[in-house]
Amino acid sequence: MKLAFIAAAAFGLMLSGAQAEQTTSEKAAASANDAARMGKKKVHRVEEKVCAEGDTICLAKKAKHGGQEGSDYMKDKSKEAADKVN
């Protein structure tokens, strides 16, 4: 048990050394990305609520919006992770 704890602590220390602080401009860009994603998400939800074209088409749009939102999230978070390491 102690060996597992020591190994986990050592591994955590190794990983913590690889991270650097984000600069102010990187933090501002991350906040701007978050705000833009939230704005798009709200617009998508309104479009989905007022969709009157039929169930199949509305569900297709909803799935498309979900894919776009997931893609945007992953792009933003991967860029933020790269900024933290660099």
OpenMM code with the backbone's topology and positions (N, CA, C; nanometers):
from openmm import Vec3, app, unit

residues = "MET LYS LEU ALA PHE ILE ALA ALA ALA ALA PHE GLY LEU MET LEU SER GLY ALA GLN ALA GLU GLN THR THR SER GLU LYS ALA ALA ALA SER ALA ASN ASP ALA ALA ARG MET GLY LYS LYS LYS VAL HIS ARG VAL GLU GLU LYS VAL CYS ALA GLU GLY ASP THR ILE CYS LEU ALA LYS LYS ALA LYS HIS GLY GLY GLN GLU GLY SER ASP TYR MET LYS ASP LYS SER LYS GLU ALA ALA ASP LYS VAL ASN".split()
positions = [
    Vec3(0.0822, -0.1189, 0.0000),
    Vec3(0.0000, 0.0000, 0.0000),
    Vec3(0.0870, 0.1258, 0.0000),
    Vec3(0.1908, 0.1250, 0.0848),
    Vec3(0.2786, 0.2413, 0.0900),
    Vec3(0.3522, 0.2592, -0.0420),
    Vec3(0.3923, 0.1481, -0.1016),
    Vec3(0.4644, 0.1556, -0.2282),
    Vec3(0.3775, 0.2166, -0.3376),
    Vec3(0.2495, 0.1793, -0.3400),
    Vec3(0.1575, 0.2361, -0.4388),
    Vec3(0.1402, 0.3850, -0.4158),
    Vec3(0.1311, 0.4267, -0.2915),
    Vec3(0.1154, 0.5684, -0.2591),
    Vec3(0.2395, 0.6468, -0.3009),
    Vec3(0.3570, 0.5930, -0.2714),
    Vec3(0.4814, 0.6608, -0.3072),
    Vec3(0.4960, 0.6696, -0.4588),
    Vec3(0.4597, 0.5630, -0.5285),
    Vec3(0.4676, 0.5631, -0.6746),
    Vec3(0.3716, 0.6663, -0.7332),
    Vec3(0.2509, 0.6745, -0.6780),
    Vec3(0.1540, 0.7719, -0.7269),
    Vec3(0.2013, 0.9144, -0.7000),
    Vec3(0.2590, 0.9377, -0.5831),
    Vec3(0.3099, 1.0711, -0.5499),
    Vec3(0.4252, 1.1092, -0.6418),
    Vec3(0.5158, 1.0157, -0.6684),
    Vec3(0.6282, 1.0439, -0.7573),
    Vec3(0.5802, 1.0737, -0.8988),
    Vec3(0.4826, 0.9977, -0.9452),
    Vec3(0.4270, 1.0205, -1.0779),
    Vec3(0.3615, 1.1577, -1.0852),
    Vec3(0.2895, 1.1957, -0.9821),
    Vec3(0.2252, 1.3273, -0.9782),
    Vec3(0.3266, 1.4399, -0.9799),
    Vec3(0.4364, 1.4224, -0.9090),
    Vec3(0.5403, 1.5244, -0.9088),
    Vec3(0.6065, 1.5378, -1.0458),
    Vec3(0.6243, 1.4255, -1.1141),
    Vec3(0.6832, 1.4316, -1.2480),
    Vec3(0.5931, 1.5091, -1.3432),
    Vec3(0.4634, 1.4866, -1.3337),
    Vec3(0.3711, 1.5551, -1.4238),
    Vec3(0.3585, 1.7027, -1.3908),
    Vec3(0.3660, 1.7382, -1.2656),
    Vec3(0.3457, 1.8777, -1.2275),
    Vec3(0.4591, 1.9663, -1.2762),
    Vec3(0.5768, 1.9112, -1.2967),
    Vec3(0.6886, 1.9901, -1.3449),
    Vec3(0.6749, 2.0293, -1.4908),
    Vec3(0.5919, 1.9600, -1.5660),
    Vec3(0.5777, 1.9863, -1.7090),
    Vec3(0.4825, 2.1006, -1.7381),
    Vec3(0.4099, 2.1445, -1.6387),
    Vec3(0.3104, 2.2486, -1.6631),
    Vec3(0.3668, 2.3856, -1.6286),
    Vec3(0.3387, 2.4806, -1.7148),
    Vec3(0.3784, 2.6187, -1.6922),
    Vec3(0.2520, 2.7023, -1.6768),
    Vec3(0.2691, 2.8222, -1.6300),
    Vec3(0.1552, 2.9117, -1.6130),
    Vec3(0.1119, 2.9688, -1.7476),
    Vec3(-0.0170, 2.9954, -1.7590),
    Vec3(-0.0671, 3.0617, -1.8787),
    Vec3(-0.0385, 3.2104, -1.8669),
    Vec3(-0.0081, 3.2731, -1.9784),
    Vec3(0.0104, 3.4172, -1.9773),
    Vec3(-0.1267, 3.4840, -1.9734),
    Vec3(-0.1263, 3.6121, -1.9472),
    Vec3(-0.2513, 3.6868, -1.9398),
    Vec3(-0.3243, 3.6839, -2.0729),
    Vec3(-0.2505, 3.6950, -2.1825),
    Vec3(-0.3157, 3.6934, -2.3143),
    Vec3(-0.3764, 3.5563, -2.3442),
    Vec3(-0.3102, 3.4489, -2.2982),
    Vec3(-0.3654, 3.3149, -2.3178),
    Vec3(-0.4921, 3.2943, -2.2351),
    Vec3(-0.4921, 3.3485, -2.1146),
    Vec3(-0.6123, 3.3391, -2.0306),
    Vec3(-0.7270, 3.4181, -2.0920),
    Vec3(-0.6955, 3.5354, -2.1480),
    Vec3(-0.7985, 3.6165, -2.2123),
    Vec3(-0.8548, 3.5449, -2.3348),
    Vec3(-0.7678, 3.4813, -2.4112),
    Vec3(-0.8131, 3.4074, -2.5291),
    Vec3(-0.9010, 3.2895, -2.4881),
    Vec3(-0.8633, 3.2223, -2.3792),
    Vec3(-0.9434, 3.1097, -2.3306),
    Vec3(-1.0811, 3.1579, -2.2855),
    Vec3(-1.0869, 3.2713, -2.2179),
    Vec3(-1.2152, 3.3269, -2.1744),
    Vec3(-1.3004, 3.3680, -2.2942),
    Vec3(-1.2366, 3.4260, -2.3942),
    Vec3(-1.3091, 3.4656, -2.5151),
    Vec3(-1.3641, 3.3425, -2.5867),
    Vec3(-1.2856, 3.2358, -2.5923),
    Vec3(-1.3321, 3.1114, -2.6553),
    Vec3(-1.4510, 3.0535, -2.5798),
    Vec3(-1.4430, 3.0564, -2.4469),
    Vec3(-1.5538, 3.0055, -2.3656),
    Vec3(-1.6813, 3.0860, -2.3912),
    Vec3(-1.6668, 3.2191, -2.3969),
    Vec3(-1.7827, 3.3056, -2.4205),
    Vec3(-1.8427, 3.2806, -2.5590),
    Vec3(-1.7573, 3.2656, -2.6584),
    Vec3(-1.8064, 3.2405, -2.7945),
    Vec3(-1.8786, 3.1069, -2.8024),
    Vec3(-1.8228, 3.0047, -2.7367),
    Vec3(-1.8884, 2.8731, -2.7355),
    Vec3(-2.0239, 2.8803, -2.6676),
    Vec3(-2.0322, 2.9516, -2.5572),
    Vec3(-2.1602, 2.9634, -2.4865),
    Vec3(-2.2624, 3.0377, -2.5725),
    Vec3(-2.2177, 3.1420, -2.6433),
    Vec3(-2.3077, 3.2151, -2.7315),
    Vec3(-2.3623, 3.1267, -2.8422),
    Vec3(-2.2743, 3.0486, -2.9054),
    Vec3(-2.3186, 2.9571, -3.0107),
    Vec3(-2.4164, 2.8543, -2.9557),
    Vec3(-2.3864, 2.8048, -2.8359),
    Vec3(-2.4724, 2.7030, -2.7759),
    Vec3(-2.6126, 2.7584, -2.7512),
    Vec3(-2.6209, 2.8815, -2.7025),
    Vec3(-2.7517, 2.9424, -2.6768),
    Vec3(-2.8285, 2.9645, -2.8065),
    Vec3(-2.7590, 3.0082, -2.9111),
    Vec3(-2.8243, 3.0276, -3.0404),
    Vec3(-2.8767, 2.8940, -3.0931),
    Vec3(-2.7961, 2.7897, -3.0790),
    Vec3(-2.8395, 2.6576, -3.1245),
    Vec3(-2.9640, 2.6110, -3.0489),
    Vec3(-2.9681, 2.6341, -2.9185),
    Vec3(-3.0837, 2.5899, -2.8392),
    Vec3(-3.2109, 2.6649, -2.8811),
    Vec3(-3.1982, 2.7931, -2.9123),
    Vec3(-3.3140, 2.8703, -2.9592),
    Vec3(-3.3600, 2.8171, -3.0942),
    Vec3(-3.2654, 2.7916, -3.1842),
    Vec3(-3.3009, 2.7372, -3.3155),
    Vec3(-3.3721, 2.6032, -3.3011),
    Vec3(-3.3260, 2.5210, -3.2078),
    Vec3(-3.3872, 2.3895, -3.1881),
    Vec3(-3.5289, 2.4017, -3.1317),
    Vec3(-3.5511, 2.5001, -3.0455),
    Vec3(-3.6840, 2.5169, -2.9866),
    Vec3(-3.7866, 2.5679, -3.0879),
    Vec3(-3.7433, 2.6517, -3.1807),
    Vec3(-3.8367, 2.7083, -3.2775),
    Vec3(-3.8413, 2.6298, -3.4082),
    Vec3(-3.7717, 2.5202, -3.4163),
    Vec3(-3.7701, 2.4377, -3.5373),
    Vec3(-3.9113, 2.3843, -3.5641),
    Vec3(-3.9618, 2.4136, -3.6839),
    Vec3(-4.0970, 2.3707, -3.7205),
    Vec3(-4.0969, 2.2934, -3.8517),
    Vec3(-3.9825, 2.2369, -3.8885),
    Vec3(-3.9718, 2.1710, -4.0179),
    Vec3(-4.0100, 2.0237, -4.0146),
    Vec3(-4.0225, 1.9678, -3.8995),
    Vec3(-4.0525, 1.8248, -3.8889),
    Vec3(-3.9543, 1.7590, -3.7948),
    Vec3(-3.9987, 1.6521, -3.7333),
    Vec3(-3.9182, 1.5867, -3.6309),
    Vec3(-3.7831, 1.5390, -3.6821),
    Vec3(-3.7802, 1.4792, -3.7995),
    Vec3(-3.6565, 1.4222, -3.8503),
    Vec3(-3.5538, 1.5303, -3.8803),
    Vec3(-3.5968, 1.6359, -3.9446),
    Vec3(-3.5062, 1.7448, -3.9796),
    Vec3(-3.4575, 1.8163, -3.8542),
    Vec3(-3.5475, 1.8369, -3.7591),
    Vec3(-3.5098, 1.9044, -3.6349),
    Vec3(-3.4097, 1.8207, -3.5555),
    Vec3(-3.4300, 1.6904, -3.5507),
    Vec3(-3.3350, 1.6032, -3.4806),
    Vec3(-3.1994, 1.6024, -3.5501),
    Vec3(-3.2001, 1.6076, -3.6825),
    Vec3(-3.0746, 1.6122, -3.7566),
    Vec3(-2.9982, 1.7414, -3.7257),
    Vec3(-3.0708, 1.8531, -3.7192),
    Vec3(-3.0071, 1.9806, -3.6853),
    Vec3(-2.9519, 1.9775, -3.5430),
    Vec3(-3.0292, 1.9162, -3.4529),
    Vec3(-2.9853, 1.9075, -3.3136),
    Vec3(-2.8568, 1.8246, -3.3036),
    Vec3(-2.8495, 1.7150, -3.3762),
    Vec3(-2.7293, 1.6317, -3.3767),
    Vec3(-2.6108, 1.7067, -3.4369),
    Vec3(-2.6364, 1.7809, -3.5436),
    Vec3(-2.5314, 1.8601, -3.6075),
    Vec3(-2.4776, 1.9649, -3.5108),
    Vec3(-2.5675, 2.0322, -3.4397),
    Vec3(-2.5264, 2.1334, -3.3423),
    Vec3(-2.4424, 2.0707, -3.2314),
    Vec3(-2.4840, 1.9542, -3.1846),
    Vec3(-2.4079, 1.8858, -3.0804),
    Vec3(-2.2673, 1.8514, -3.1267),
    Vec3(-2.2555, 1.8069, -3.2502),
    Vec3(-2.1243, 1.7765, -3.3065),
    Vec3(-2.0365, 1.8996, -3.3180),
    Vec3(-2.0958, 2.0099, -3.3624),
    Vec3(-2.0211, 2.1344, -3.3748),
    Vec3(-1.9732, 2.1830, -3.2382),
    Vec3(-2.0611, 2.1753, -3.1393),
    Vec3(-2.0254, 2.2218, -3.0061),
    Vec3(-1.9145, 2.1361, -2.9460),
    Vec3(-1.9219, 2.0056, -2.9650),
    Vec3(-1.8168, 1.9173, -2.9153),
    Vec3(-1.6843, 1.9428, -2.9835),
    Vec3(-1.6890, 1.9642, -3.1134),
    Vec3(-1.5685, 1.9929, -3.1898),
    Vec3(-1.5049, 2.1240, -3.1453),
    Vec3(-1.5864, 2.2278, -3.1284),
    Vec3(-1.5353, 2.3570, -3.0825),
    Vec3(-1.4712, 2.3443, -2.9446),
    Vec3(-1.5356, 2.2687, -2.8570),
    Vec3(-1.4840, 2.2501, -2.7212),
    Vec3(-1.3471, 2.1816, -2.7247),
    Vec3(-1.3366, 2.0761, -2.8023),
    Vec3(-1.2108, 2.0017, -2.8090),
    Vec3(-1.0986, 2.0865, -2.8694),
    Vec3(-1.1291, 2.1656, -2.9723),
    Vec3(-1.0285, 2.2528, -3.0321),
    Vec3(-0.9776, 2.3541, -2.9307),
    Vec3(-1.0714, 2.4174, -2.8597),
    Vec3(-1.0334, 2.5198, -2.7623),
    Vec3(-0.9517, 2.4602, -2.6478),
    Vec3(-0.9946, 2.3470, -2.5956),
    Vec3(-0.9251, 2.2874, -2.4815),
    Vec3(-0.7883, 2.2331, -2.5214),
    Vec3(-0.7744, 2.1811, -2.6431),
    Vec3(-0.6435, 2.1327, -2.6858),
    Vec3(-0.5468, 2.2496, -2.7036),
    Vec3(-0.5960, 2.3625, -2.7529),
    Vec3(-0.5112, 2.4809, -2.7661),
    Vec3(-0.4709, 2.5330, -2.6291),
    Vec3(-0.5651, 2.5327, -2.5334),
    Vec3(-0.5330, 2.5772, -2.3977),
    Vec3(-0.4286, 2.4848, -2.3343),
    Vec3(-0.4414, 2.3554, -2.3547),
    Vec3(-0.3443, 2.2607, -2.3003),
    Vec3(-0.2059, 2.2848, -2.3614),
    Vec3(-0.2017, 2.3111, -2.4915),
    Vec3(-0.0747, 2.3386, -2.5572),
    Vec3(-0.0132, 2.4676, -2.5036),
    Vec3(-0.0966, 2.5670, -2.4752),
    Vec3(-0.0462, 2.6930, -2.4207),
    Vec3(0.0121, 2.6733, -2.2805),
    Vec3(-0.0504, 2.5862, -2.2023),
    Vec3(-0.0020, 2.5619, -2.0661),
    Vec3(0.1327, 2.4926, -2.0668),
    Vec3(0.1541, 2.4029, -2.1608),
    Vec3(0.2800, 2.3278, -2.1664),
    Vec3(0.3909, 2.4135, -2.2230),
    Vec3(0.3590, 2.4942, -2.3232),
    Vec3(0.4632, 2.5790, -2.3862),
    Vec3(0.4959, 2.6887, -2.2983),
] * unit.nanometer
topology = app.Topology()
chain = topology.addChain("A")
for resn in residues:
    res = topology.addResidue(resn, chain)
    for name in ("N", "CA", "C"):
        topology.addAtom(name, app.Element.getBySymbol(name[0]), res)
